[in-house]
Amino acid sequence: MTLSGTVMNGVVVLDGGPVPAEGTKVEVVIPAESSGATQPVAPDDAPKPGPHAWMLEFAGKLHDMPADFAEQHDHYIHGTPKR
């Protein structure tokens, strides 16, 4: 079924004809040739930053660390024996 209507105060008002039942899911397609209508904007498909994105500010900042720091960080930070 195809119905026509007009947006008035942010609500689509249908032009006569059968009215879908309350709660019916509908899809609104705005024709490109409509006067004053703007083209729909595609959603931004860029990945959203995760909850730990703030840590990237510190990535690569330490240049004077021992070569085995990643594997032996407990030794260097807490003084535990090397593994």
Secondary structure as UniProt FT lines:
FT   STRAND          5..8
FT   TURN            9..10
FT   STRAND          11..14
FT   TURN            22..23
FT   TURN            32..33
FT   TURN            35..36
FT   TURN            51..52
FT   HELIX           53..58
FT   TURN            59..60
FT   TURN            67..71
FT   HELIX           73..78
//
